[in-house]
């Protein structure tokens, strides 16, 4: 194992970030199995690990993408994935560099 001498905080931070990125690049992303594209509120709640009442609250506040046809509410899995990605927050390290 390599020894580290005279390394300052910012260098250590960069080293850790590179190591974490390398580790994550080796992990394959697991796609949801048997999750249909068109979801009921109950299915969407399961997919998002939320309660159905929370999903209904998000729908009533129009904070989550949904489709309403013939009196039924549907959610598209692909739109939910985009919605989740849009809510991603930067790490403090990344924000400080920007």
N, C-alpha and C positions, 0 to 999 in steps of 0.2 A: 504494500500500500504506500502511496506517495505521501510524504510529509509536507505540511504547509508551514512556511515560515514567513514572517513579516507580511501578512496579508491584512489589508484594512477592511473596514466594514463593507464598503461599496464593492470591492473585489469579491468578498465572500458572498455577498448578495447575488452578484452576477453568476458566480460559480454554482450556487444553489439553484438559481433559476434555470440555468442550462441543464443541470442534472435532472431536475424535475421534468423539464420539457422532453429530455431524452427518454426518461422512464415512461412518460405518458405516450410518446410516439410509438412505443413498443406494445401498447395496449390496444387491442382492436375494440372498436365501438360496437356494442351489442345493440342491435336493432330490436324493437319490440316484436315478439313473436305472436302471431295470430291476433293482431290488433287491426281491426278493419279501418278503412279510411273514413267511413261515415259512422260517427259514434252517437249513441244516445247520451243523455245527461249522466246516467248511471255509469255507462262505459267510460265516458270522459273523466268522471270523478275517479274511477279506478285507475285510469291511465295517468292522471295527474297526482294521484295519492291525496285526493281531497274528498270531502263529503259531498254528496249530491246537493245539499242545501247551500254549501259554499259556491258550487258551480252555478246554481240558480241565482245566487246573490250577484256573482260576477256578470251573469247574463243580464240581470235586471239593471245593473249599473253600466252595462255595455263596456265592461273592461276586458272581456274575453270574446274572441271571434266566434260567431254562431250563425246558423241559418235557421229561419223559421218558415216552414211550408205546411200548408193545410193544417195549421194549428199545432204542429209538432216542432220541437226544437231539436236541431242536429248540430253537431260539432265535427269539423274536419280535422283528422289527426295531423295532417300536414300544416294546417293553419295554427294548430295548438303548438306544434314544434317551433314554428316561427315566433309565435307569441312568447314562448318560453325563452328563446334565444334573444329576443328584443329586451327582455328583462334582465339579461346578464349584466352584472356589475363588474367594473374593473377592479383589479387588486390594487392595494395602496401603492405597491411598488411601481406598477405600470402607470398609474395615475400621476405619480410624482415625476416620472420621466417625460410625460406629455407636455 
